[in-house]
Amino acid sequence: MIPLANVLIAVGVIGIFESTVGSIGFAWLLSKLRRKTEPKEAETELRRLSLDFLIPAHNEESLICKTLTALDHAKEFFILQSISCSEVIPQIRLRVGLDHCTDRTQERIAAWSHSRRTPPIVTANRGPIGKWNVLRQLVHESNADWIAFVDVGSVWHEGLLSAAFPHLRRPSVIGIAPSYRQESGSLLENLQWRLESWLKLLESDAGGPVSVHGATVIYRRKFLLEVFQRLNRETWLNDDVVIPLSLRTHWPFHRIVYLTAKHAWVRDLGAKASREYGRRKRIVLGNLQWIRSLYPTALRSNLCVGLLASRRVFRAFWAYWLLAISLGLALHTFRLFHFQGELIALSAAFLALFLFFPFEGGLQRLRSAFFAGLEIPYHLFHSPRTTPEKPWN
């Protein structure tokens, strides 16, 4: 029993270590060694830049106006700041891609647009339903230098665009990711996001993360067009991993910047605990997609990028690392105490409570994520490479 318990604990600890600081630490050291031999960055771009907000929407009548209003406020705040500093004001537009909506999303956008000087450009997805198809179409329809993918439900701090703009003028930068704040997270979830934010800082210092939060991310469009071409016509579920990983794989010496300013954040109003299981299952299937197809290429292209991607691979199995540690500790506990029957009964009671009690909020999200994580081996052997999972969750 003791050797088995120790092995389980060791496996779990190694998994969690590699899911957090392990792989990042090695990547960070490699990037520091490489940076000593890098030439200084070229002069910043001085011409007028353009930026399009690209917003994919599928039946989002309850939140679309909140997102549009937040983006409009950030745009106006940035323009006022630019005028006060006598800077050249970039061209900024809003584009919404409607994906086979069956509710009043389009009517809400039209009503919101009446009071705006520059209403958003609204287009409809002409292909199969799916967020990836909408993003691809919006990118090809845009002619801006930079584009920002913005999920409906995302609410920007008004200073986010101002914090991001200096990086738009750096030729080495191909992506910008703001920090993330959860709308109504539990204490445990908030601690997890603080840890993830710190890890993202380390990844940013190692050339940039290979995954970002999907609520908002800004990309240089000419590189993004090539990424869509390289990824062919397959529908990818996790665009927040597939796109930054592809950018870092094919252009490992360009950077994706993680913003750290106190006002450079975005909140997500669209994450609902009642829909968490479906969202987590989609993430699991999406992870298997890119691990099968893109991870080997990332490992071969650049060791630093491969190490950062390895953290995401280990993190995909987080539920099993926690399960291994829990089982190892339980075996040690049963050995130390003589009243093993009572401990087994108590453990079974706690397990039943976790499995069946109707939790709400953060605990429900945690349980949904845990269950979806445990399903990885099943999907690994039974799911096709092109997953049939619902295109929106």
C-alpha positions as CSV (number, residue, x, y, z in Angstrom):
1,M,0.0,0.0,0.0
2,I,2.7,2.5,1.0
3,P,4.7,2.2,-2.3
4,L,1.5,2.6,-4.3
5,A,0.4,5.7,-2.3
6,N,3.8,7.3,-2.7
7,V,3.8,6.6,-6.5
8,L,0.3,8.2,-6.8
9,I,1.3,11.3,-4.8
10,A,4.5,11.6,-6.8
11,V,2.7,11.4,-10.2
12,G,0.1,13.9,-9.0
13,V,2.8,16.4,-7.8
14,I,4.8,16.1,-11.0
15,G,1.7,16.6,-13.1
16,I,0.7,19.8,-11.1
17,F,4.3,21.1,-11.2
18,E,4.5,20.7,-15.0
19,S,1.0,22.2,-15.3
20,T,2.1,25.3,-13.6
21,V,5.7,26.5,-13.1
22,G,7.8,23.5,-14.4
23,S,7.7,23.8,-18.2
24,I,7.4,27.6,-18.0
25,G,10.6,27.8,-15.9
26,F,12.6,25.9,-18.4
27,A,11.2,28.0,-21.3
28,W,11.9,31.2,-19.4
29,L,15.6,30.2,-18.9
30,L,15.9,29.4,-22.5
31,S,14.4,32.7,-23.6
32,K,16.8,34.6,-21.4
33,L,19.8,32.8,-22.9
34,R,18.5,33.5,-26.4
35,R,17.8,37.1,-25.7
36,K,21.4,37.9,-25.0
37,T,22.2,37.3,-28.6
38,E,19.2,39.0,-30.1
39,P,19.6,42.4,-31.9
40,K,17.6,45.3,-30.6
41,E,14.1,45.8,-31.9
42,A,13.7,48.0,-35.0
43,E,12.2,51.4,-34.9
44,T,8.4,51.6,-34.1
45,E,5.9,52.1,-36.9
46,L,4.9,55.7,-37.4
47,R,2.1,55.5,-40.0
48,R,-1.5,55.5,-39.1
49,L,-2.8,52.2,-38.0
50,S,-6.2,50.6,-38.2
51,L,-8.0,48.2,-35.8
52,D,-11.2,46.2,-36.2
53,F,-13.2,44.7,-33.3
54,L,-14.5,41.4,-34.6
55,I,-17.4,40.1,-32.6
56,P,-18.9,36.6,-33.4
57,A,-22.4,36.2,-32.2
58,H,-24.9,33.3,-32.0
59,N,-28.2,34.1,-30.2
60,E,-26.7,36.8,-27.9
61,E,-29.6,39.2,-27.6
62,S,-29.2,39.6,-23.8
63,L,-25.5,40.6,-23.9
64,I,-24.6,42.0,-27.3
65,C,-25.4,45.6,-26.4
66,K,-23.3,45.5,-23.2
67,T,-20.3,44.4,-25.2
68,L,-20.8,46.9,-27.9
69,T,-21.2,49.7,-25.3
70,A,-18.1,48.7,-23.5
71,L,-16.0,48.7,-26.7
72,D,-17.5,52.0,-27.8
73,H,-16.5,53.5,-24.4
74,A,-13.0,52.2,-24.7
75,K,-12.7,53.6,-28.2
76,E,-13.9,57.0,-27.2
77,F,-11.7,57.1,-24.1
78,F,-8.7,56.2,-26.3
79,I,-9.5,58.9,-28.9
80,L,-9.8,61.6,-26.2
81,Q,-6.4,60.6,-24.9
82,S,-4.9,60.6,-28.3
83,I,-6.3,64.1,-29.0
84,S,-4.9,65.4,-25.7
85,C,-1.5,64.0,-26.5
86,S,-1.6,65.3,-30.2
87,E,-1.2,61.7,-31.5
88,V,-2.4,60.3,-34.8
89,I,-5.8,58.7,-34.2
90,P,-6.0,55.2,-35.7
91,Q,-9.0,54.0,-37.7
92,I,-11.2,51.9,-35.4
93,R,-14.3,49.9,-36.5
94,L,-16.7,47.5,-35.0
95,R,-17.7,44.4,-37.0
96,V,-20.3,41.8,-35.8
97,G,-20.6,38.4,-37.4
98,L,-24.1,36.9,-37.0
99,D,-23.9,33.1,-36.9
100,H,-27.4,31.7,-37.9
101,C,-29.1,33.6,-35.1
102,T,-32.7,32.7,-34.3
103,D,-33.3,35.3,-31.6
104,R,-33.4,39.1,-31.7
105,T,-29.6,39.7,-31.7
106,Q,-29.8,41.6,-35.0
107,E,-32.6,43.8,-33.9
108,R,-30.8,44.7,-30.7
109,I,-27.7,45.7,-32.7
110,A,-29.9,47.8,-35.0
111,A,-31.5,49.6,-32.0
112,W,-28.1,50.2,-30.4
113,S,-26.7,51.6,-33.6
114,H,-29.3,54.4,-33.9
115,S,-27.6,56.7,-31.4
116,R,-24.0,56.0,-32.6
117,R,-22.0,58.1,-35.1
118,T,-20.3,55.0,-36.5
119,P,-22.6,52.0,-36.3
120,P,-21.0,48.5,-36.4
121,I,-20.7,46.7,-39.7
122,V,-22.9,43.6,-39.5
123,T,-22.4,40.5,-41.7
124,A,-23.9,37.0,-41.6
125,N,-22.0,33.8,-41.6
126,R,-22.4,32.4,-45.1
127,G,-21.0,29.0,-44.2
128,P,-21.8,26.2,-41.7
129,I,-22.6,27.2,-38.2
130,G,-19.7,27.6,-35.9
131,K,-17.6,30.2,-34.2
132,W,-14.4,29.3,-36.1
133,N,-16.2,29.8,-39.4
134,V,-17.4,33.2,-38.3
135,L,-13.9,34.3,-37.2
136,R,-12.4,33.2,-40.4
137,Q,-14.9,35.1,-42.5
138,L,-14.6,38.2,-40.4
139,V,-10.8,38.2,-40.7
140,H,-11.0,37.9,-44.5
141,E,-13.6,40.7,-44.8
142,S,-11.4,43.0,-42.7
143,N,-8.6,45.1,-44.2
144,A,-7.3,46.5,-40.9
145,D,-3.7,46.2,-39.7
146,W,-4.9,44.7,-36.4
147,I,-8.0,42.9,-35.3
148,A,-9.4,42.2,-31.9
149,F,-11.5,39.0,-31.4
150,V,-14.1,39.9,-28.8
151,D,-16.6,37.4,-27.4
152,V,-20.1,38.6,-26.6
153,G,-20.3,39.1,-22.9
154,S,-16.8,40.7,-22.7
155,V,-16.7,44.0,-21.0
156,W,-13.5,46.0,-21.5
157,H,-12.1,48.4,-19.0
158,E,-12.2,51.8,-20.7
159,G,-8.4,52.1,-20.5
160,L,-7.6,48.7,-22.1
161,L,-7.2,50.1,-25.7
162,S,-4.9,52.8,-24.4
163,A,-2.7,50.3,-22.7
164,A,-2.6,48.0,-25.7
165,F,-1.9,50.7,-28.4
166,P,1.9,51.3,-27.7
167,H,2.4,47.6,-28.5
168,L,0.6,47.9,-31.8
169,R,3.6,50.0,-33.1
170,R,6.2,47.4,-32.2
171,P,7.1,45.3,-35.3
172,S,8.1,42.3,-33.2
173,V,4.6,42.1,-31.6
174,I,2.0,39.9,-33.3
175,G,-0.5,39.5,-30.5
176,I,-1.7,41.2,-27.4
177,A,-3.7,39.5,-24.6
178,P,-5.3,41.5,-21.7
179,S,-5.6,40.1,-18.2
180,Y,-9.0,38.6,-17.2
181,R,-11.4,39.2,-14.4
182,Q,-14.2,36.8,-13.6
183,E,-17.6,38.5,-13.0
184,S,-18.7,36.4,-10.0
185,G,-16.0,33.9,-9.1
186,S,-15.5,32.1,-5.8
187,L,-12.5,32.6,-3.6
188,L,-10.9,29.5,-5.1
189,E,-11.5,30.6,-8.7
190,N,-10.1,34.1,-8.0
191,L,-7.0,32.6,-6.5
192,Q,-6.7,30.4,-9.6
193,W,-6.9,33.3,-11.9
194,R,-4.3,35.2,-9.9
195,L,-1.9,32.3,-10.2
196,E,-2.7,32.0,-14.0
197,S,-2.1,35.7,-14.4
198,W,1.4,35.4,-12.8
199,L,2.2,32.3,-15.0
200,K,1.1,34.3,-18.1
201,L,3.6,37.0,-17.1
202,L,6.4,34.4,-17.1
203,E,5.2,33.1,-20.5
204,S,5.1,36.7,-21.8
205,D,8.7,37.1,-20.7
206,A,9.5,33.9,-22.6
207,G,8.3,35.3,-25.9
208,G,4.6,35.1,-25.2
209,P,1.9,32.6,-24.2
210,V,0.7,29.8,-26.5
211,S,-2.8,30.2,-25.0
212,V,-4.9,33.2,-24.1
213,H,-8.3,33.9,-22.6
214,G,-10.8,33.8,-25.4
215,A,-12.9,36.7,-24.1
216,T,-10.5,39.1,-25.9
217,V,-7.3,38.9,-27.8
218,I,-5.7,41.3,-30.4
219,Y,-3.7,40.0,-33.4
220,R,-1.7,41.5,-36.3
221,R,-4.0,40.6,-39.2
222,K,-1.4,39.7,-41.9
223,F,0.0,36.9,-39.6
224,L,-3.5,35.8,-38.7
225,L,-4.4,35.3,-42.4
226,E,-1.5,33.0,-42.9
227,V,-2.5,31.0,-39.8
228,F,-6.0,30.4,-41.2
229,Q,-4.4,29.3,-44.4
230,R,-2.1,26.9,-42.7
231,L,-4.9,25.4,-40.6
232,N,-6.8,24.6,-43.8
233,R,-10.6,24.2,-43.6
234,E,-10.8,22.2,-40.4
235,T,-13.1,23.6,-37.7
236,W,-11.1,24.2,-34.5
237,L,-12.9,24.3,-31.1
238,N,-10.3,26.1,-29.0
239,D,-9.3,29.2,-31.0
240,D,-7.8,30.7,-27.8
241,V,-5.1,28.0,-28.0
242,V,-4.9,27.1,-31.7
243,I,-4.3,30.6,-33.0
244,P,-1.6,31.8,-30.5
245,L,0.1,28.4,-30.6
246,S,0.2,28.5,-34.4
247,L,1.6,32.1,-34.3
248,R,4.3,31.2,-31.8
249,T,5.2,28.0,-33.7
250,H,5.6,29.5,-37.1
251,W,7.1,32.9,-35.8
252,P,8.9,31.9,-32.6
253,F,11.0,35.1,-32.5
254,H,7.9,37.4,-32.6
255,R,6.1,38.1,-29.4
256,I,2.6,37.9,-27.9
257,V,2.4,40.4,-25.1
258,Y,0.4,39.8,-21.9
259,L,-0.8,43.2,-20.6
260,T,-0.2,43.9,-16.9
261,A,-1.4,47.4,-16.4
262,K,-4.1,47.7,-13.7
263,H,-6.7,48.9,-16.2
264,A,-5.8,46.5,-19.0
265,W,-8.4,43.9,-18.3
266,V,-11.6,42.4,-19.6
267,R,-14.5,40.8,-17.7
268,D,-16.7,38.0,-19.0
269,L,-20.4,38.3,-18.3
270,G,-21.2,35.3,-20.5
271,A,-19.8,32.5,-18.4
272,K,-22.7,30.7,-16.7
273,A,-22.3,27.9,-14.2
274,S,-25.4,26.1,-15.7
275,R,-23.6,25.8,-19.0
276,E,-20.2,25.0,-17.6
277,Y,-20.2,21.3,-18.4
278,G,-20.9,21.8,-22.1
279,R,-18.2,24.5,-22.2
280,R,-15.7,22.3,-20.4
281,K,-16.4,19.3,-22.7
282,R,-15.8,21.5,-25.7
283,I,-12.5,22.6,-24.2
284,V,-11.5,19.0,-23.6
285,L,-12.3,18.0,-27.2
286,G,-10.6,21.1,-28.5
287,N,-7.5,20.3,-26.5
288,L,-7.3,16.8,-28.0
289,Q,-7.6,18.4,-31.5
290,W,-4.5,20.6,-31.1
291,I,-2.5,18.1,-29.1
292,R,-2.9,15.6,-31.9
293,S,-2.3,18.0,-34.7
294,L,-0.3,21.0,-33.6
295,Y,1.7,20.0,-30.5
296,P,4.3,17.7,-32.4
297,T,5.0,20.6,-34.8
298,A,5.4,23.0,-31.9
299,L,7.9,20.7,-30.2
300,R,10.0,20.4,-33.4
301,S,9.9,24.1,-34.4
302,N,11.3,25.7,-31.2
303,L,12.1,24.2,-27.8
304,C,10.9,27.3,-25.9
305,V,7.5,27.2,-27.7
306,G,7.3,23.4,-27.2
307,L,7.9,23.7,-23.5
308,L,5.1,26.3,-23.2
309,A,2.8,24.1,-25.1
310,S,3.7,21.2,-22.8
311,R,2.3,23.0,-19.9
312,R,-1.0,23.1,-21.6
313,V,-0.8,19.4,-22.3
314,F,-0.1,18.6,-18.6
315,R,-2.9,21.0,-17.6
316,A,-5.4,19.1,-19.7
317,F,-5.0,16.2,-17.3
318,W,-5.3,18.3,-14.1
319,A,-8.3,16.2,-12.8
320,Y,-6.1,13.1,-12.8
321,W,-3.2,14.8,-11.0
322,L,-5.6,15.9,-8.2
323,L,-7.2,12.4,-8.2
324,A,-3.8,10.7,-7.8
325,I,-2.8,12.9,-4.9
326,S,-6.2,12.4,-3.2
327,L,-6.0,8.6,-3.5
328,G,-2.4,8.6,-2.3
329,L,-3.2,10.6,0.8
330,A,-6.3,8.5,1.4
331,L,-4.2,5.3,1.4
332,H,-1.7,6.8,3.9
333,T,-4.6,8.0,6.1
334,F,-6.2,4.5,6.1
335,R,-2.9,3.0,7.1
336,L,-2.2,5.4,10.0
337,F,-5.6,5.0,11.7
338,H,-7.2,1.9,13.0
339,F,-10.8,3.0,12.4
340,Q,-10.6,2.5,8.7
341,G,-14.3,1.6,8.3
342,E,-15.3,5.0,9.7
343,L,-12.8,6.8,7.4
344,I,-14.0,5.0,4.4
345,A,-17.6,5.8,5.2
346,L,-16.7,9.5,5.7
347,S,-14.8,9.6,2.5
348,A,-17.7,8.0,0.6
349,A,-20.0,10.6,2.1
350,F,-17.9,13.5,1.0
351,L,-17.6,12.0,-2.5
352,A,-21.4,11.5,-2.7
353,L,-21.8,15.2,-1.6
354,F,-19.4,16.4,-4.3
355,L,-21.0,14.3,-7.0
356,F,-24.7,14.8,-6.3
357,F,-25.3,17.9,-4.2
358,P,-26.9,20.7,-6.2
359,F,-24.1,23.3,-5.9
360,E,-24.3,26.7,-7.5
361,G,-21.7,29.2,-8.8
362,G,-18.1,28.4,-8.3
363,L,-18.5,24.9,-6.9
364,Q,-20.8,23.9,-9.7
365,R,-18.2,25.2,-12.2
366,L,-15.4,23.3,-10.4
367,R,-17.4,20.0,-10.4
368,S,-18.3,20.4,-14.1
369,A,-14.7,21.0,-15.0
370,F,-13.6,18.0,-13.0
371,F,-16.0,15.7,-14.6
372,A,-15.1,16.9,-18.1
373,G,-11.4,16.5,-17.3
374,L,-12.0,12.9,-16.2
375,E,-13.5,12.1,-19.6
376,I,-10.2,12.8,-21.5
377,P,-9.2,9.1,-21.9
378,Y,-12.6,8.2,-23.3
379,H,-12.5,11.0,-25.9
380,L,-8.9,10.3,-26.7
381,F,-9.8,6.8,-28.0
382,H,-13.4,7.4,-29.2
383,S,-13.5,10.9,-30.6
384,P,-12.5,11.6,-34.3
385,R,-9.8,14.1,-35.1
386,T,-12.5,16.4,-36.4
387,T,-14.8,16.5,-33.5
388,P,-18.6,16.6,-34.0
389,E,-19.1,18.6,-30.8
390,K,-21.7,21.5,-30.9
391,P,-20.1,24.5,-32.5
392,W,-21.4,26.9,-29.8
393,N,-21.5,26.1,-26.0
